[in-house]
Amino acid sequence: MMAGGTKKISSFSRTQGGKAIRFLPQAPLPENLPDGRLAIADMANAFGVTHRTLHFYEEKGLLTAARVGPMRVYGPQEIQQMAVVNTCRETGMPVAVIQELLDALGDAGSQEEADTIFRGAMIARRRELTAQQSTIRRQMQQINELLEFSSASEIETNDNTPPGSLTDVELRCLSLMAEGYPTTRIARALDLDPGEAQVIEREIVRKFNGNNRFQAVAKAVLLGIIGH
């Protein structure tokens, strides 16, 4: 048994694309794998795939099956090759790349060479996944920045919380502010000192959570407190 409860099947000769594969890397096999040849249902269950997947692998030349009458059966050789293919597919390796890997394994003159070829393919796949991770992180950062910007804009645009209650004097002052009156004219209209009018204006701006009189007036219009 291999680590993790998997078995080891010795190297063998198998044809891939007309080329004999004498050596295959030791890829992990499923636990509790039955001995001997497997029917297609047992093969599918062992590797957690569907019958259609096994048929697809055969169509692409990644796997072969012997025939017993109309039935497909898989011996130790096919099972080991399926272990290699399944391992590659679980890493997301494209079918075309697996085909190239099997062709390269067909040229291997020893088990050591086959293992080196397989290890090289896994290292190359790891580099690809690392590059994809970097791209995904960058894209996620861009999305997060966009969402944060959109949220901030939405909060600023839709901050229509009514202000605290305005006094009668503040409402009159606000109306005059909306008409564009300067503080001195507002003071005269309300019979106030200019300093008192300034204090009232600042309080109105504070109640509307604005930075200036223009923001306060704009929000008051949006809330319907004063007319356009």
N, CA, C and O of each residue as an XYZ file, in Angstrom:
912
protein
N       0.840     -1.207      0.000
C       0.000      0.000      0.000
C       0.867      1.246      0.000
O       1.921      1.271      0.635
N       0.419      2.311     -0.729
C       1.114      3.581     -0.717
C       0.598      4.419      0.419
O      -0.367      4.049      1.087
N       1.253      5.577      0.647
C       0.801      6.478      1.693
C      -0.616      6.890      1.416
O      -1.011      7.060      0.263
N      -1.413      7.056      2.510
C      -2.807      7.454      2.338
C      -3.682      6.274      1.979
O      -4.819      6.466      1.548
N      -3.177      5.034      2.144
C      -4.002      3.870      1.907
C      -4.123      3.504      0.447
O      -5.049      2.776      0.090
N      -3.243      3.966     -0.415
C      -3.326      3.633     -1.833
C      -2.357      2.529     -2.167
O      -1.353      2.325     -1.484
N      -2.674      1.821     -3.230
C      -1.855      0.694     -3.640
C      -0.784      1.120     -4.631
O      -0.804      2.245     -5.131
N       0.126      0.245     -4.907
C       1.129      0.457     -5.933
C       1.027     -0.673     -6.958
O       1.033     -1.854     -6.611
N       0.936     -0.283     -8.217
C       0.893     -1.264     -9.296
C       2.171     -1.103    -10.098
O       2.573      0.018    -10.412
N       2.801     -2.193    -10.427
C       4.096     -2.113    -11.109
C       3.952     -1.533    -12.511
O       2.853     -1.466    -13.062
N       5.119     -1.103    -13.094
C       5.102     -0.546    -14.428
C       4.689     -1.611    -15.437
O       4.760     -2.812    -15.176
N       4.250     -1.120    -16.615
C       3.708     -2.039    -17.588
C       3.878     -1.454    -18.972
O       4.389     -0.346    -19.137
N       3.452     -2.193    -19.944
C       3.506     -1.697    -21.320
C       2.092     -1.427    -21.793
O       1.225     -2.298    -21.717
N       1.863     -0.222    -22.278
C       0.522      0.158    -22.721
C       0.666      1.032    -23.944
O       1.614      1.812    -24.032
N      -0.239      0.926    -24.880
C      -0.151      1.711    -26.104
C      -0.889      3.028    -25.937
O      -2.040      3.055    -25.502
N      -0.209      4.139    -26.290
C      -0.812      5.470    -26.286
C      -0.474      6.114    -27.614
O       0.685      6.427    -27.890
N      -1.505      6.313    -28.443
C      -1.272      6.939    -29.741
C      -0.307      6.136    -30.598
O       0.474      6.717    -31.353
N      -0.347      4.782    -30.495
C       0.530      3.947    -31.286
C       1.916      3.778    -30.691
O       2.768      3.115    -31.282
N       2.150      4.369    -29.532
C       3.458      4.307    -28.889
C       3.327      3.512    -27.583
O       2.422      3.757    -26.786
N       4.229      2.570    -27.378
C       4.168      1.743    -26.177
C       4.670      2.528    -24.974
O       5.765      3.091    -25.003
N       3.855      2.563    -23.904
C       4.276      3.193    -22.656
C       4.757      2.081    -21.730
O       3.959      1.323    -21.178
N       6.056      2.000    -21.572
C       6.625      0.940    -20.750
C       6.631      1.315    -19.276
O       6.577      0.443    -18.409
N       6.696      2.613    -18.992
C       6.797      3.052    -17.597
C       5.810      4.192    -17.346
O       5.671      5.104    -18.160
N       5.140      4.120    -16.218
C       4.236      5.189    -15.796
C       4.618      5.637    -14.390
O       5.087      4.822    -13.596
N       4.431      6.894    -14.071
C       4.717      7.369    -12.711
C       3.748      6.734    -11.726
O       2.654      6.305    -12.092
N       4.168      6.683    -10.478
C       3.333      6.093     -9.442
C       2.358      7.151     -8.916
O       2.653      7.865     -7.958
N       1.214      7.233     -9.549
C       0.164      8.141     -9.098
C      -0.687      7.431     -8.055
O      -0.830      6.209     -8.105
N      -1.256      8.179     -7.106
C      -2.044      7.549     -6.047
C      -3.297      6.878     -6.578
O      -4.000      7.417     -7.432
N      -3.558      5.699     -6.057
C      -4.743      4.929     -6.421
C      -5.795      5.034     -5.323
O      -5.461      5.320     -4.174
N      -7.052      4.808     -5.659
C      -8.114      4.874     -4.640
C      -7.914      3.831     -3.544
O      -7.341      2.766     -3.771
N      -8.394      4.162     -2.369
C      -8.363      3.197     -1.267
C      -9.343      2.057     -1.554
O     -10.317      2.228     -2.286
N      -9.070      0.910     -0.972
C      -9.957     -0.250     -1.083
C     -10.250     -0.608     -2.535
O     -11.365     -1.006     -2.874
N      -9.247     -0.463     -3.379
C      -9.414     -0.806     -4.778
C      -9.466     -2.326     -4.911
O      -8.563     -3.010     -4.430
N     -10.499     -2.869     -5.551
C     -10.588     -4.338     -5.683
C      -9.409     -4.889     -6.484
O      -8.866     -4.208     -7.354
N      -9.032     -6.097     -6.189
C      -7.970     -6.751     -6.939
C      -8.508     -7.217     -8.292
O      -9.709     -7.415     -8.470
N      -7.592     -7.384     -9.227
C      -7.977     -7.905    -10.528
C      -8.592     -6.849    -11.419
O      -8.473     -5.648    -11.177
N      -9.244     -7.325    -12.442
C      -9.830     -6.415    -13.413
C     -11.147     -5.841    -12.899
O     -11.864     -6.459    -12.112
N     -11.432     -4.629    -13.381
C     -12.642     -3.931    -12.933
C     -13.600     -3.731    -14.088
O     -13.185     -3.383    -15.193
N     -14.875     -3.950    -13.839
C     -15.903     -3.574    -14.803
C     -16.003     -2.054    -14.816
O     -15.511     -1.393    -13.902
N     -16.628     -1.502    -15.829
C     -16.676     -0.057    -15.963
C     -17.367      0.606    -14.774
O     -16.990      1.703    -14.362
N     -18.390     -0.071    -14.222
C     -19.080      0.519    -13.065
C     -18.147      0.596    -11.867
O     -18.142      1.600    -11.155
N     -17.354     -0.450    -11.633
C     -16.407     -0.456    -10.515
C     -15.300      0.569    -10.737
O     -14.856      1.231     -9.799
N     -14.858      0.692    -11.991
C     -13.810      1.669    -12.320
C     -14.316      3.095    -12.058
O     -13.613      3.918    -11.471
N     -15.526      3.363    -12.498
C     -16.097      4.688    -12.297
C     -16.264      4.989    -10.812
O     -15.926      6.083    -10.359
N     -16.782      4.027    -10.050
C     -16.979      4.234     -8.613
C     -15.659      4.424     -7.890
O     -15.556      5.257     -6.989
N     -14.652      3.662     -8.275
C     -13.361      3.732     -7.590
C     -12.730      5.118     -7.733
O     -12.154      5.642     -6.780
N     -12.842      5.707     -8.923
C     -12.205      7.005     -9.169
C     -13.167      8.180     -9.048
O     -12.779      9.332     -9.243
N     -14.426      7.883     -8.725
C     -15.383      8.964     -8.521
C     -15.726      9.711     -9.793
O     -15.920     10.926     -9.766
N     -15.803      8.993    -10.917
C     -16.162      9.619    -12.189
C     -17.384      8.896    -12.750
O     -17.865      7.921    -12.172
N     -17.870      9.382    -13.869
C     -19.028      8.760    -14.516
C     -18.575      7.857    -15.656
O     -17.432      7.920    -16.109
N     -19.501      7.015    -16.106
C     -19.218      6.173    -17.275
C     -18.868      7.072    -18.464
O     -17.972      6.758    -19.248
N     -19.579      8.181    -18.585
C     -19.345      9.089    -19.707
C     -17.917      9.631    -19.695
O     -17.308      9.824    -20.748
N     -17.388      9.875    -18.495
C     -16.010     10.362    -18.391
C     -15.026      9.323    -18.904
O     -14.086      9.654    -19.626
N     -15.242      8.079    -18.536
C     -14.352      7.012    -19.001
C     -14.434      6.868    -20.519
O     -13.418      6.670    -21.184
N     -15.648      6.970    -21.064
C     -15.794      6.906    -22.520
C     -15.052      8.069    -23.182
O     -14.396      7.904    -24.210
N     -15.174      9.244    -22.568
C     -14.500     10.432    -23.104
C     -12.987     10.243    -23.110
O     -12.318     10.589    -24.083
N     -12.445      9.688    -22.014
C     -11.001      9.449    -21.945
C     -10.556      8.487    -23.035
O      -9.480      8.646    -23.612
N     -11.390      7.486    -23.316
C     -11.055      6.552    -24.386
C     -11.062      7.247    -25.743
O     -10.183      7.016    -26.574
N     -12.071      8.109    -25.961
C     -12.159      8.839    -27.231
C     -10.927      9.717    -27.454
O     -10.476      9.883    -28.587
N     -10.387     10.275    -26.376
C      -9.238     11.166    -26.467
C      -7.905     10.429    -26.401
O      -6.846     11.053    -26.459
N      -7.955      9.116    -26.281
C      -6.723      8.342    -26.249
C      -5.994      8.390    -24.927
O      -4.809      8.061    -24.857
N      -6.691      8.798    -23.868
C      -6.058      8.864    -22.550
C      -6.140      7.527    -21.812
O      -5.423      7.305    -20.836
N      -7.006      6.651    -22.278
C      -7.255      5.413    -21.563
C      -7.753      4.383    -22.571
O      -8.375      4.729    -23.576
N      -7.473      3.120    -22.289
C      -8.014      2.036    -23.108
C      -8.705      1.035    -22.203
O      -8.487      1.018    -20.992
N      -9.531      0.211    -22.797
C     -10.226     -0.826    -22.029
C     -10.251     -2.100    -22.857
O     -10.396     -2.072    -24.079
N     -10.106     -3.212    -22.161
C     -10.246     -4.495    -22.838
C     -11.736     -4.807    -22.961
O     -12.560     -4.148    -22.328
N     -12.074     -5.770    -23.741
C     -13.472     -6.154    -23.927
C     -13.649     -7.616    -23.524
O     -12.866     -8.486    -23.905
N     -14.687     -7.856    -22.754
C     -15.146     -9.213    -22.482
C     -16.570     -9.260    -22.999
O     -17.508     -8.864    -22.308
N     -16.722     -9.750    -24.227
C     -18.017     -9.647    -24.877
C     -18.311     -8.171    -25.109
O     -17.465     -7.453    -25.641
N     -19.489     -7.708    -24.721
C     -19.821     -6.291    -24.912
C     -19.313     -5.404    -23.776
O     -19.444     -4.182    -23.841
N     -18.732     -6.011    -22.732
C     -18.349     -5.262    -21.533
C     -16.936     -4.702    -21.630
O     -16.031     -5.342    -22.166
N     -16.764     -3.490    -21.099
C     -15.429     -2.914    -20.929
C     -14.880     -3.404    -19.594
O     -15.594     -3.420    -18.591
N     -13.623     -3.801    -19.584
C     -12.958     -4.181    -18.335
C     -11.584     -3.544    -18.311
O     -10.951     -3.331    -19.345
N     -11.137     -3.242    -17.082
C      -9.868     -2.534    -16.896
C      -8.969     -3.366    -15.999
O      -9.335     -3.702    -14.873
N      -7.787     -3.695    -16.509
C      -6.821     -4.441    -15.727
C      -5.874     -3.505    -14.993
O      -6.037     -2.286    -15.039
N      -4.875     -4.080    -14.309
C      -3.919     -3.268    -13.550
C      -3.260     -2.178    -14.391
O      -3.023     -1.076    -13.897
N      -2.960     -2.479    -15.667
C      -2.327     -1.481    -16.522
C      -3.229     -0.272    -16.730
O      -2.812      0.873    -16.559
N      -4.475     -0.554    -17.102
C      -5.417      0.542    -17.354
C      -5.715      1.321    -16.082
O      -5.900      2.538    -16.119
N      -5.759      0.622    -14.971
C      -6.051      1.287    -13.695
C      -4.932      2.269    -13.344
O      -5.188      3.382    -12.886
N      -3.679      1.837    -13.568
C      -2.559      2.734    -13.262
C      -2.567      3.955    -14.185
O      -2.292      5.074    -13.752
N      -2.883      3.726    -15.452
C      -2.932      4.854    -16.374
C      -4.078      5.797    -15.993
O      -3.943      7.016    -16.095
N      -5.198      5.231    -15.556
C      -6.316      6.063    -15.108
C      -5.906      6.877    -13.888
O      -6.345      8.017    -13.739
N      -5.080      6.322    -13.018
C      -4.613      7.054    -11.837
C      -3.799      8.278    -12.255
O      -3.927      9.348    -11.661
N      -2.963      8.113    -13.281
C      -2.173      9.241    -13.775
C      -3.089     10.298    -14.374
O      -2.971     11.483    -14.060
N      -4.002      9.864    -15.237
C      -4.918     10.799    -15.892
C      -5.786     11.508    -14.862
O      -5.982     12.721    -14.942
N      -6.302     10.765    -13.901
C      -7.183     11.348    -12.884
C      -6.446     12.382    -12.041
O      -6.996     13.435    -11.719
N      -5.195     12.078    -11.684
C      -4.392     13.035    -10.917
C      -4.203     14.330    -11.698
O      -4.322     15.424    -11.146
N      -3.909     14.192    -12.983
C      -3.728     15.380    -13.821
C      -5.019     16.186    -13.924
O      -4.998     17.413    -13.827
N      -6.125     15.508    -14.117
C      -7.402     16.204    -14.264
C      -7.792     16.921    -12.975
O      -8.389     17.996    -13.023
N      -7.458     16.335    -11.823
C      -7.795     16.969    -10.549
C      -7.013     18.260    -10.340
O      -7.433     19.117     -9.563
N      -5.900     18.406    -11.011
C      -5.154     19.672    -10.943
C      -5.659     20.679    -11.976
O      -5.163     21.804    -12.050
N      -6.651     20.266    -12.774
C      -7.174     21.159    -13.796
C      -6.364     21.147    -15.076
O      -6.532     22.036    -15.911
N      -5.497     20.177    -15.256
C      -4.668     20.113    -16.450
C      -5.535     19.832    -17.674
O      -6.344     18.905    -17.642
N      -5.392     20.594    -18.735
C      -6.195     20.368    -19.942
C      -5.924     18.997    -20.561
O      -4.841     18.432    -20.410
N      -6.925     18.483    -21.254
C      -6.801     17.169    -21.887
C      -5.638     17.152    -22.877
O      -4.881     16.182    -22.930
N      -5.497     18.216    -23.655
C      -4.415     18.252    -24.652
C      -3.050     18.143    -23.990
O      -2.145     17.514    -24.540
N      -2.890     18.744    -22.823
C      -1.608     18.675    -22.108
C      -1.374     17.263    -21.585
O      -0.246     16.770    -21.605
N      -2.447     16.607    -21.114
C      -2.315     15.220    -20.646
C      -1.911     14.316    -21.804
O      -1.094     13.410    -21.637
N      -2.483     14.563    -22.976
C      -2.097     13.776    -24.147
C      -0.602     13.932    -24.441
O       0.081     12.957    -24.754
N      -0.105     15.157    -24.337
C       1.323     15.400    -24.561
C       2.161     14.707    -23.490
O       3.233     14.173    -23.775
N       1.659     14.721    -22.257
C       2.388     14.058    -21.168
C       2.491     12.558    -21.423
O       3.558     11.966    -21.253
N       1.384     11.947    -21.830
C       1.413     10.511    -22.096
C       2.334     10.188    -23.264
O       3.015      9.163    -23.253
N       2.361     11.054    -24.270
C       3.300     10.847    -25.388
C       4.739     10.898    -24.883
O       5.575     10.089    -25.285
N       5.023     11.860    -23.994
C       6.380     11.971    -23.449
C       6.726     10.746    -22.607
O       7.860     10.268    -22.636
N       5.753     10.244    -21.863
C       5.997      9.043    -21.055
C       6.283      7.838    -21.950
O       7.010      6.921    -21.570
N       5.695      7.862    -23.143
C       5.960      6.771    -24.078
C       7.414      6.728    -24.519
O       7.902      5.687    -24.957
N       8.113      7.862    -24.403
C       9.535      7.914    -24.768
C      10.454      7.581    -23.595
O      11.663      7.431    -23.770
N       9.873      7.465    -22.393
C      10.705      7.213    -21.204
C      11.354      5.838    -21.298
O      10.712      4.845    -21.640
N      12.660      5.810    -20.981
C      13.385      4.539    -21.041
C      13.544      3.863    -19.705
O      14.099      2.767    -19.626
N      13.063      4.501    -18.641
C      13.174      3.907    -17.306
C      12.083      4.482    -16.411
O      11.456      5.493    -16.728
N      11.879      3.809    -15.288
C      10.898      4.313    -14.333
C      11.329      5.666    -13.783
O      10.504      6.556    -13.576
N      12.620      5.811    -13.549
C      13.128      7.087    -13.031
C      12.840      8.224    -14.003
O      12.457      9.321    -13.594
N      13.027      7.953    -15.289
C      12.766      8.986    -16.287
C      11.281      9.327    -16.343
O      10.909     10.494    -16.470
N      10.434      8.301    -16.246
C       8.985      8.537    -16.256
C       8.578      9.387    -15.059
O       7.769     10.307    -15.190
N       9.143      9.077    -13.886
C       8.825      9.860    -12.693
C       9.296     11.297    -12.840
O       8.617     12.221    -12.392
N      10.470     11.499    -13.471
C      10.993     12.849    -13.676
C      10.096     13.645    -14.620
O       9.835     14.826    -14.389
N       9.624     12.992    -15.688
C       8.724     13.653    -16.631
C       7.431     14.074    -15.936
O       6.939     15.185    -16.138
N       6.897     13.189    -15.130
C       5.650     13.480    -14.430
C       5.841     14.609    -13.419
O       4.997     15.496    -13.294
N       6.957     14.560    -12.707
C       7.243     15.614    -11.736
C       7.388     16.969    -12.446
O       6.917     17.994    -11.953
N       8.042     16.953    -13.600
C       8.182     18.196    -14.359
C       6.836     18.752    -14.788
O       6.628     19.965    -14.775
N       5.917     17.863    -15.170
C       4.582     18.300    -15.575
C       3.834     18.906    -14.386
O       3.118     19.894    -14.543
N       3.998     18.316    -13.201
C       3.329     18.845    -12.011
C       3.916     20.204    -11.612
O       3.184     21.100    -11.193
N       5.231     20.352    -11.742
C       5.868     21.637    -11.419
C       5.377     22.722    -12.382
O       5.101     23.850    -11.976
N       5.274     22.357    -13.670
C       4.786     23.329    -14.656
C       3.347     23.721    -14.350
O       2.981     24.890    -14.475
N       2.528     22.748    -13.949
C       1.138     23.048    -13.614
C       1.057     23.927    -12.374
O       0.203     24.809    -12.288
N       1.945     23.686    -11.414
C       1.958     24.522    -10.217
C       2.292     25.970    -10.569
O       1.698     26.899    -10.022
N       3.243     26.159    -11.481
C       3.577     27.519    -11.920
C       2.362     28.189    -12.568
O       2.088     29.365    -12.327
N       1.649     27.434    -13.383
C       0.459     27.991    -14.036
C      -0.585     28.405    -13.002
O      -1.182     29.477    -13.109
N      -0.803     27.550    -12.001
C      -1.799     27.855    -10.971
C      -1.364     29.049    -10.126
O      -2.190     29.869     -9.726
N      -0.061     29.141     -9.859
C       0.449     30.285     -9.097
C       0.210     31.581     -9.864
O      -0.187     32.592     -9.284
N       0.455     31.543    -11.176
C       0.206     32.727    -12.005
C      -1.276     33.075    -12.006
O      -1.644     34.249    -11.961
N      -2.118     32.058    -12.056
C      -3.564     32.302    -12.027
C      -3.983     32.901    -10.688
O      -4.850     33.774    -10.631
N      -3.358     32.423     -9.607
C      -3.660     32.984     -8.289
C      -3.336     34.467     -8.247
O      -4.114     35.267     -7.727
N      -2.177     34.830     -8.800
C      -1.782     36.237     -8.809
C      -2.780     37.066     -9.602
O      -3.156     38.166     -9.196
N      -3.203     36.523    -10.738
C      -4.185     37.234    -11.565
C      -5.501     37.372    -10.834
O      -6.120     38.435    -10.856
N      -5.937     36.293    -10.180
C      -7.208     36.324     -9.446
C      -7.141     37.312     -8.299
O      -8.095     38.055     -8.065
N      -6.012     37.333     -7.569
C      -5.873     38.287     -6.465
C      -5.938     39.720     -6.975
O      -6.570     40.580     -6.361
N      -5.274     39.971     -8.114
C      -5.304     41.316     -8.684
C      -6.717     41.695     -9.123
O      -7.160     42.823     -8.902
N      -7.414     40.759     -9.741
C      -8.780     41.034    -10.179
C      -9.711     41.236     -8.986
O     -10.586     42.101     -9.018
N      -9.522     40.436     -7.933
C     -10.336     40.602     -6.729
C     -10.091     41.965     -6.090
O     -11.022     42.608     -5.606
N      -8.828     42.401     -6.091
C      -8.505     43.704     -5.536
C      -9.196     44.811     -6.325
O      -9.714     45.767     -5.748
N      -9.200     44.671     -7.654
C      -9.870     45.662     -8.490
C     -11.367     45.680     -8.219
O     -11.980     46.745     -8.156
N     -11.956     44.490     -8.057
C     -13.387     44.411     -7.766
C     -13.693     45.031     -6.410
O     -14.658     45.781     -6.269
N     -12.861     44.715     -5.401
C     -13.082     45.275     -4.067
C     -12.994     46.795     -4.074
O     -13.801     47.479     -3.444
N     -11.992     47.318     -4.801
C     -11.847     48.772     -4.877
C     -13.055     49.400     -5.568
O     -13.536     50.459     -5.164
N     -13.541     48.724     -6.626
C     -14.704     49.242     -7.338
C     -15.936     49.231     -6.439
O     -16.701     50.196     -6.413
N     -16.128     48.124     -5.696
C     -17.288     48.026     -4.811
C     -17.217     49.041     -3.679
O     -18.226     49.635     -3.299
N     -15.998     49.236     -3.137
C     -15.845     50.228     -2.074
C     -16.146     51.625     -2.597
O     -16.785     52.429     -1.918
N     -15.672     51.912     -3.836
C     -15.938     53.218     -4.429
C     -17.435     53.394     -4.681
O     -17.999     54.455     -4.413
N     -18.081     52.324     -5.209
C     -19.512     52.400     -5.496
C     -20.316     52.572     -4.221
O     -21.282     53.335     -4.182
N     -19.903     51.842     -3.153
C     -20.621     51.939     -1.879
C     -20.499     53.336     -1.296
O     -21.471     53.895     -0.787
N     -19.280     53.902     -1.376
C     -19.073     55.245     -0.840
C     -19.907     56.260     -1.610
O     -20.491     57.169     -1.020
N     -19.962     56.100     -2.949
C     -20.740     57.023     -3.767
C     -22.216     56.887     -3.465
O     -22.947     57.877     -3.417
N     -22.658     55.630     -3.258
C     -24.074     55.397     -2.978
C     -24.469     55.991     -1.644
O     -25.539     56.582     -1.502
N     -23.580     55.824     -0.654
C     -23.871     56.385      0.669
C     -23.960     57.898      0.587
O     -24.845     58.518      1.176
N     -23.004     58.492     -0.171
C     -22.989     59.946     -0.280
C     -24.222     60.432     -1.029
O     -24.811     61.447     -0.659
N     -24.622     59.707     -2.093
C     -25.748     60.139     -2.910
C     -27.080     59.909     -2.212
O     -28.004     60.713     -2.331
N     -27.165     58.795     -1.477
C     -28.460     58.413     -0.909
C     -28.568     58.695      0.578
O     -29.439     58.154      1.261
N     -27.691     59.533      1.070
C     -27.757     59.864      2.494
C     -28.899     60.851      2.715
O     -28.668     62.046      2.899
N     -30.128     60.345      2.697
C     -31.303     61.192      2.788
C     -31.951     61.120      4.158
O     -33.159     61.316      4.292
N     -31.157     60.843      5.163
C     -31.679     60.816      6.523
C     -32.140     62.217      6.912
O     -31.374     63.176      6.813
N     -33.383     62.333      7.349
C     -33.857     63.676      7.725
C     -33.015     64.249      8.852
O     -32.592     63.512      9.742
N     -32.768     65.545      8.828
C     -31.985     66.171      9.900
C     -32.818     66.259     11.171
O     -34.015     65.974     11.184
N     -32.135     66.665     12.241
C     -32.888     66.940     13.465
C     -33.886     68.070     13.220
O     -33.722     68.850     12.282
N     -34.894     68.157     14.037
C     -35.961     69.151     13.814
C     -35.388     70.559     13.723
O     -34.516     70.955     14.497
N     -35.908     71.298     12.751
C     -35.495     72.680     12.560
C     -36.472     73.614     13.270
O     -37.682     73.390     13.272
N     -35.930     74.638     13.856
C     -36.790     75.654     14.483
C     -37.411     76.519     13.390
O     -37.000     76.455     12.232
N     -38.388     77.315     13.759
C     -39.019     78.207     12.790
C     -38.010     79.177     12.191
O     -38.028     79.446     10.990
N     -37.133     79.697     13.040
C     -36.117     80.632     12.548
C     -35.180     79.915     11.583
O     -34.800     80.481     10.558
N     -34.804     78.678     11.898
C     -33.907     77.924     11.020
C     -34.573     77.621      9.676
O     -33.918     77.672      8.635
N     -35.868     77.307      9.694
C     -36.583     77.055      8.452
C     -36.631     78.308      7.580
O     -36.443     78.236      6.366
N     -36.880     79.435      8.198
C     -36.904     80.693      7.453
C     -35.514     81.012      6.906
O     -35.362     81.451      5.766
N     -34.521     80.784      7.734
C     -33.143     81.026      7.303
C     -32.787     80.108      6.144
O     -32.149     80.536      5.182
N     -33.201     78.828      6.233
C     -32.913     77.852      5.194
C     -33.550     78.276      3.868
O     -32.925     78.163      2.814
N     -34.773     78.755      3.922
C     -35.451     79.212      2.707
C     -34.702     80.360      2.055
O     -34.564     80.407      0.833
N     -34.219     81.282      2.873
C     -33.458     82.416      2.341
C     -32.116     81.952      1.773
O     -31.647     82.468      0.759
N     -31.501     80.963      2.447
C     -30.257     80.397      1.928
C     -30.496     79.769      0.554
O     -29.667     79.897     -0.346
N     -31.644     79.085      0.399
C     -31.969     78.445     -0.870
C     -32.169     79.470     -1.975
O     -31.939     79.184     -3.150
N     -32.600     80.667     -1.590
C     -32.790     81.724     -2.584
C     -31.492     82.457     -2.907
O     -31.465     83.354     -3.750
N     -30.425     82.065     -2.228
C     -29.122     82.633     -2.524
C     -28.780     83.877     -1.745
O     -27.841     84.593     -2.093
N     -29.544     84.148     -0.675
C     -29.271     85.332      0.127
C     -27.944     85.172      0.866
O     -27.687     84.102      1.419
N     -27.103     86.187      0.895
C     -25.901     86.152      1.733
C     -26.290     86.324      3.201
O     -27.413     86.705      3.531
N     -25.342     86.036      4.046
C     -25.619     86.068      5.486
C     -26.088     87.450      5.944
O     -26.977     87.549      6.789
N     -25.511     88.498      5.405
C     -25.895     89.847      5.849
C     -27.355     90.140      5.527
O     -28.062     90.722      6.349
N     -27.819     89.738      4.328
C     -29.208     89.978      3.960
C     -30.147     89.100      4.775
O     -31.246     89.519      5.136
N     -29.692     87.840      5.071
C     -30.516     86.975      5.915
C     -30.671     87.611      7.292
O     -31.757     87.595      7.872
N     -29.601     88.160      7.803
C     -29.653     88.802      9.121
C     -30.669     89.945      9.124
O     -31.459     90.062     10.061
N     -30.659     90.790      8.084
C     -31.606     91.898      8.017
C     -33.040     91.389      7.884
O     -33.965     91.921      8.498
N     -33.207     90.319      7.046
C     -34.565     89.811      6.832
C     -35.146     89.200      8.099
O     -36.354     89.261      8.328
N     -34.291     88.617      8.912
C     -34.761     87.969     10.141
C     -34.615     88.877     11.357
O     -34.923     88.483     12.482
N     -34.144     90.089     11.118
C     -33.965     91.056     12.207
C     -32.999     90.502     13.248
O     -33.266     90.498     14.450
N     -31.851     90.029     12.725
C     -30.818     89.453     13.588
C     -29.499     90.175     13.344
O     -29.313     90.849     12.331
N     -28.591     90.013     14.299
C     -27.234     90.467     14.068
C     -26.573     89.501     13.088
O     -26.920     88.320     13.077
N     -25.632     89.965     12.263
C     -24.925     89.077     11.331
C     -24.283     87.886     12.040
O     -24.267     86.780     11.500
N     -23.757     88.100     13.237
C     -23.148     86.992     13.978
C     -24.172     85.928     14.343
O     -23.888     84.733     14.276
N     -25.370     86.371     14.731
C     -26.436     85.420     15.069
C     -26.867     84.634     13.826
O     -27.116     83.431     13.902
N     -26.951     85.314     12.694
C     -27.329     84.634     11.458
C     -26.276     83.581     11.069
O     -26.618     82.494     10.603
N     -25.014     83.914     11.264
C     -23.943     82.956     10.969
C     -24.084     81.702     11.834
O     -23.933     80.584     11.343
N     -24.375     81.894     13.123
C     -24.542     80.757     14.033
C     -25.691     79.867     13.563
O     -25.579     78.641     13.580
N     -26.793     80.486     13.145
C     -27.951     79.716     12.683
C     -27.601     78.920     11.422
O     -27.955     77.749     11.292
N     -26.899     79.581     10.500
C     -26.485     78.879      9.271
C     -25.612     77.660      9.594
O     -25.811     76.577      9.043
N     -24.656     77.853     10.483
C     -23.764     76.731     10.838
C     -24.565     75.588     11.465
O     -24.275     74.418     11.214
N     -25.550     75.912     12.262
C     -26.369     74.872     12.892
C     -27.193     74.134     11.852
O     -27.375     72.920     11.953
N     -27.692     74.848     10.858
C     -28.454     74.207      9.777
C     -27.551     73.243      8.999
O     -27.931     72.107      8.717
N     -26.363     73.715      8.662
C     -25.408     72.860      7.935
C     -25.082     71.613      8.752
O     -25.005     70.518      8.194
N     -24.892     71.758     10.051
C     -24.583     70.620     10.924
C     -25.734     69.623     10.935
O     -25.516     68.414     10.854
N     -26.968     70.136     11.036
C     -28.124     69.236     11.103
C     -28.300     68.440      9.814
O     -28.833     67.331      9.846
N     -27.868     68.979      8.699
C     -27.952     68.261      7.430
C     -26.683     67.467      7.108
O     -26.558     66.916      6.014
N     -25.753     67.407      8.047
C     -24.491     66.682      7.851
C     -23.778     67.157      6.588
O     -23.189     66.356      5.862
N     -23.832     68.449      6.335
C     -23.182     69.009      5.162
C     -21.850     69.647      5.507
O     -21.500     69.825      6.674
N     -21.123     69.983      4.458
C     -19.851     70.674      4.644
C     -19.999     72.179      4.451
O     -19.143     72.962      4.862
N     -21.100     72.564      3.818
C     -21.320     73.977      3.562
C     -22.810     74.214      3.334
O     -23.602     73.271      3.325
N     -23.186     75.481      3.149
C     -24.598     75.840      3.002
C     -25.203     75.246      1.729
O     -26.400     74.957      1.697
N     -24.393     75.059      0.674
C     -24.911     74.536     -0.581
C     -25.343     73.069     -0.434
O     -26.370     72.659     -0.975
N     -24.547     72.291      0.304
C     -24.919     70.898      0.542
C     -26.163     70.809      1.406
O     -27.024     69.960      1.174
N     -26.261     71.674      2.394
C     -27.438     71.673      3.252
C     -28.695     71.990      2.457
O     -29.721     71.329      2.618
N     -28.614     73.001      1.599
C     -29.770     73.375      0.769
C     -30.134     72.238     -0.183
O     -31.315     71.926     -0.337
N     -29.142     71.608     -0.827
C     -29.406     70.520     -1.771
C     -30.116     69.365     -1.077
O     -31.058     68.795     -1.627
N     -29.677     69.022      0.111
C     -30.309     67.922      0.830
C     -31.713     68.299      1.261
O     -32.615     67.462      1.233
N     -31.907     69.533      1.656
C     -33.241     69.991      2.055
C     -34.207     69.900      0.883
O     -35.377     69.562      1.065
N     -33.723     70.201     -0.316
C     -34.564     70.092     -1.514
C     -34.912     68.629     -1.783
O     -36.067     68.304     -2.059
N     -33.882     67.718     -1.699
C     -34.122     66.301     -1.925
C     -35.135     65.729     -0.937
O     -35.934     64.862     -1.290
N     -35.096     66.213      0.282
C     -36.002     65.717      1.324
C     -37.369     66.392      1.272
O     -38.280     66.014      2.009
N     -37.512     67.394      0.400
C     -38.800     68.067      0.292
C     -39.077     69.040      1.394
O     -40.220     69.457      1.580
N     -38.046     69.419      2.140
C     -38.244     70.373      3.238
C     -38.481     71.760      2.684
O     -39.264     72.536      3.232
N     -37.802     72.065      1.596
C     -38.041     73.323      0.887
C     -38.240     73.010     -0.582
O     -37.857     71.937     -1.050
N     -38.838     73.940     -1.314
C     -39.075     73.722     -2.723
C     -37.846     74.010     -3.548
O     -36.865     74.565     -3.054
N     -37.905     73.628     -4.818
C     -36.782     73.867     -5.743
C     -36.586     75.356     -5.946
O     -35.693     75.765     -6.688
